[in-house]
Amino acid sequence: MAESAVTSKGQITIPVEVRKAMGLEAQDRVVFTVLHDGTTLMRAKTKSIRDMKGVLKRQGKRVPISQMRHT
């Protein structure tokens, strides 16, 4: 189990073993989600929606996100 202290400025250092397990690098962002029972989840936010450009295909053609319809 990894542990870190909160500084007087509200900052923490993410332990190296956690950074490695999450694939975090300098300048990566993380997202915190507080659940109703007080549990807090931390997720790596290493991809943007723009990184997904072209991953979906329709009839063998790439479809721009702007042309996708919600079904």
PyMOL CGO cylinders between C-alpha atoms (Angstrom):
from pymol import cmd
from pymol.cgo import CYLINDER

trace = [
    CYLINDER, 0.00, 0.00, 0.00, 1.34, 3.40, -0.99, 0.3, 1, 1, 1, 1, 1, 1,
    CYLINDER, 1.34, 3.40, -0.99, 0.97, 6.48, 1.18, 0.3, 1, 1, 1, 1, 1, 1,
    CYLINDER, 0.97, 6.48, 1.18, 1.47, 10.22, 0.77, 0.3, 1, 1, 1, 1, 1, 1,
    CYLINDER, 1.47, 10.22, 0.77, 1.06, 13.31, 2.97, 0.3, 1, 1, 1, 1, 1, 1,
    CYLINDER, 1.06, 13.31, 2.97, -0.90, 16.45, 2.11, 0.3, 1, 1, 1, 1, 1, 1,
    CYLINDER, -0.90, 16.45, 2.11, 1.14, 19.66, 2.21, 0.3, 1, 1, 1, 1, 1, 1,
    CYLINDER, 1.14, 19.66, 2.21, -0.08, 22.94, 3.70, 0.3, 1, 1, 1, 1, 1, 1,
    CYLINDER, -0.08, 22.94, 3.70, -0.94, 23.99, 0.12, 0.3, 1, 1, 1, 1, 1, 1,
    CYLINDER, -0.94, 23.99, 0.12, -3.18, 20.92, -0.35, 0.3, 1, 1, 1, 1, 1, 1,
    CYLINDER, -3.18, 20.92, -0.35, -0.71, 19.13, -2.62, 0.3, 1, 1, 1, 1, 1, 1,
    CYLINDER, -0.71, 19.13, -2.62, 0.39, 15.50, -2.60, 0.3, 1, 1, 1, 1, 1, 1,
    CYLINDER, 0.39, 15.50, -2.60, 3.12, 13.55, -4.33, 0.3, 1, 1, 1, 1, 1, 1,
    CYLINDER, 3.12, 13.55, -4.33, 1.82, 10.44, -6.05, 0.3, 1, 1, 1, 1, 1, 1,
    CYLINDER, 1.82, 10.44, -6.05, 4.17, 7.60, -5.03, 0.3, 1, 1, 1, 1, 1, 1,
    CYLINDER, 4.17, 7.60, -5.03, 6.34, 6.21, -7.83, 0.3, 1, 1, 1, 1, 1, 1,
    CYLINDER, 6.34, 6.21, -7.83, 4.76, 2.73, -7.69, 0.3, 1, 1, 1, 1, 1, 1,
    CYLINDER, 4.76, 2.73, -7.69, 1.30, 4.27, -8.16, 0.3, 1, 1, 1, 1, 1, 1,
    CYLINDER, 1.30, 4.27, -8.16, 2.49, 6.47, -11.04, 0.3, 1, 1, 1, 1, 1, 1,
    CYLINDER, 2.49, 6.47, -11.04, 4.01, 3.43, -12.75, 0.3, 1, 1, 1, 1, 1, 1,
    CYLINDER, 4.01, 3.43, -12.75, 0.90, 1.29, -12.22, 0.3, 1, 1, 1, 1, 1, 1,
    CYLINDER, 0.90, 1.29, -12.22, -1.31, 4.05, -13.67, 0.3, 1, 1, 1, 1, 1, 1,
    CYLINDER, -1.31, 4.05, -13.67, 1.07, 4.86, -16.52, 0.3, 1, 1, 1, 1, 1, 1,
    CYLINDER, 1.07, 4.86, -16.52, 1.33, 8.50, -15.40, 0.3, 1, 1, 1, 1, 1, 1,
    CYLINDER, 1.33, 8.50, -15.40, 4.00, 10.79, -16.76, 0.3, 1, 1, 1, 1, 1, 1,
    CYLINDER, 4.00, 10.79, -16.76, 4.86, 14.44, -16.13, 0.3, 1, 1, 1, 1, 1, 1,
    CYLINDER, 4.86, 14.44, -16.13, 2.02, 16.81, -17.11, 0.3, 1, 1, 1, 1, 1, 1,
    CYLINDER, 2.02, 16.81, -17.11, -0.59, 14.00, -17.18, 0.3, 1, 1, 1, 1, 1, 1,
    CYLINDER, -0.59, 14.00, -17.18, -3.85, 14.85, -15.46, 0.3, 1, 1, 1, 1, 1, 1,
    CYLINDER, -3.85, 14.85, -15.46, -5.82, 12.81, -12.96, 0.3, 1, 1, 1, 1, 1, 1,
    CYLINDER, -5.82, 12.81, -12.96, -9.53, 12.88, -12.14, 0.3, 1, 1, 1, 1, 1, 1,
    CYLINDER, -9.53, 12.88, -12.14, -10.88, 12.40, -8.61, 0.3, 1, 1, 1, 1, 1, 1,
    CYLINDER, -10.88, 12.40, -8.61, -14.38, 11.02, -8.04, 0.3, 1, 1, 1, 1, 1, 1,
    CYLINDER, -14.38, 11.02, -8.04, -15.83, 11.03, -4.51, 0.3, 1, 1, 1, 1, 1, 1,
    CYLINDER, -15.83, 11.03, -4.51, -18.41, 8.27, -4.03, 0.3, 1, 1, 1, 1, 1, 1,
    CYLINDER, -18.41, 8.27, -4.03, -21.41, 8.51, -1.71, 0.3, 1, 1, 1, 1, 1, 1,
    CYLINDER, -21.41, 8.51, -1.71, -19.68, 6.38, 0.94, 0.3, 1, 1, 1, 1, 1, 1,
    CYLINDER, -19.68, 6.38, 0.94, -16.67, 8.70, 1.07, 0.3, 1, 1, 1, 1, 1, 1,
    CYLINDER, -16.67, 8.70, 1.07, -14.41, 6.49, -1.04, 0.3, 1, 1, 1, 1, 1, 1,
    CYLINDER, -14.41, 6.49, -1.04, -12.37, 8.53, -3.51, 0.3, 1, 1, 1, 1, 1, 1,
    CYLINDER, -12.37, 8.53, -3.51, -11.29, 7.14, -6.87, 0.3, 1, 1, 1, 1, 1, 1,
    CYLINDER, -11.29, 7.14, -6.87, -8.36, 8.54, -8.82, 0.3, 1, 1, 1, 1, 1, 1,
    CYLINDER, -8.36, 8.54, -8.82, -8.21, 7.88, -12.56, 0.3, 1, 1, 1, 1, 1, 1,
    CYLINDER, -8.21, 7.88, -12.56, -5.55, 8.82, -15.07, 0.3, 1, 1, 1, 1, 1, 1,
    CYLINDER, -5.55, 8.82, -15.07, -6.83, 11.28, -17.65, 0.3, 1, 1, 1, 1, 1, 1,
    CYLINDER, -6.83, 11.28, -17.65, -4.16, 10.67, -20.24, 0.3, 1, 1, 1, 1, 1, 1,
    CYLINDER, -4.16, 10.67, -20.24, -6.30, 10.78, -23.36, 0.3, 1, 1, 1, 1, 1, 1,
    CYLINDER, -6.30, 10.78, -23.36, -8.54, 13.46, -24.81, 0.3, 1, 1, 1, 1, 1, 1,
    CYLINDER, -8.54, 13.46, -24.81, -11.50, 12.94, -27.09, 0.3, 1, 1, 1, 1, 1, 1,
    CYLINDER, -11.50, 12.94, -27.09, -9.33, 14.27, -29.92, 0.3, 1, 1, 1, 1, 1, 1,
    CYLINDER, -9.33, 14.27, -29.92, -6.98, 11.29, -29.46, 0.3, 1, 1, 1, 1, 1, 1,
    CYLINDER, -6.98, 11.29, -29.46, -9.88, 9.06, -30.53, 0.3, 1, 1, 1, 1, 1, 1,
    CYLINDER, -9.88, 9.06, -30.53, -10.25, 10.76, -33.91, 0.3, 1, 1, 1, 1, 1, 1,
    CYLINDER, -10.25, 10.76, -33.91, -10.81, 8.13, -36.58, 0.3, 1, 1, 1, 1, 1, 1,
    CYLINDER, -10.81, 8.13, -36.58, -11.04, 5.06, -34.34, 0.3, 1, 1, 1, 1, 1, 1,
    CYLINDER, -11.04, 5.06, -34.34, -14.61, 4.28, -35.40, 0.3, 1, 1, 1, 1, 1, 1,
    CYLINDER, -14.61, 4.28, -35.40, -15.34, 3.20, -38.93, 0.3, 1, 1, 1, 1, 1, 1,
    CYLINDER, -15.34, 3.20, -38.93, -18.55, 3.02, -40.93, 0.3, 1, 1, 1, 1, 1, 1,
    CYLINDER, -18.55, 3.02, -40.93, -18.53, 0.77, -44.01, 0.3, 1, 1, 1, 1, 1, 1,
    CYLINDER, -18.53, 0.77, -44.01, -14.76, 0.84, -44.10, 0.3, 1, 1, 1, 1, 1, 1,
    CYLINDER, -14.76, 0.84, -44.10, -14.55, 4.63, -43.89, 0.3, 1, 1, 1, 1, 1, 1,
    CYLINDER, -14.55, 4.63, -43.89, -13.48, 6.78, -40.99, 0.3, 1, 1, 1, 1, 1, 1,
    CYLINDER, -13.48, 6.78, -40.99, -16.30, 8.86, -39.52, 0.3, 1, 1, 1, 1, 1, 1,
    CYLINDER, -16.30, 8.86, -39.52, -15.55, 12.30, -38.02, 0.3, 1, 1, 1, 1, 1, 1,
    CYLINDER, -15.55, 12.30, -38.02, -16.87, 12.75, -34.48, 0.3, 1, 1, 1, 1, 1, 1,
    CYLINDER, -16.87, 12.75, -34.48, -18.98, 15.67, -35.69, 0.3, 1, 1, 1, 1, 1, 1,
    CYLINDER, -18.98, 15.67, -35.69, -20.93, 13.30, -37.96, 0.3, 1, 1, 1, 1, 1, 1,
    CYLINDER, -20.93, 13.30, -37.96, -21.66, 10.63, -35.34, 0.3, 1, 1, 1, 1, 1, 1,
    CYLINDER, -21.66, 10.63, -35.34, -25.23, 10.22, -34.17, 0.3, 1, 1, 1, 1, 1, 1,
    CYLINDER, -25.23, 10.22, -34.17, -26.33, 9.07, -30.74, 0.3, 1, 1, 1, 1, 1, 1,
    CYLINDER, -26.33, 9.07, -30.74, -28.57, 6.00, -31.03, 0.3, 1, 1, 1, 1, 1, 1,
]
cmd.load_cgo(trace, "trace")
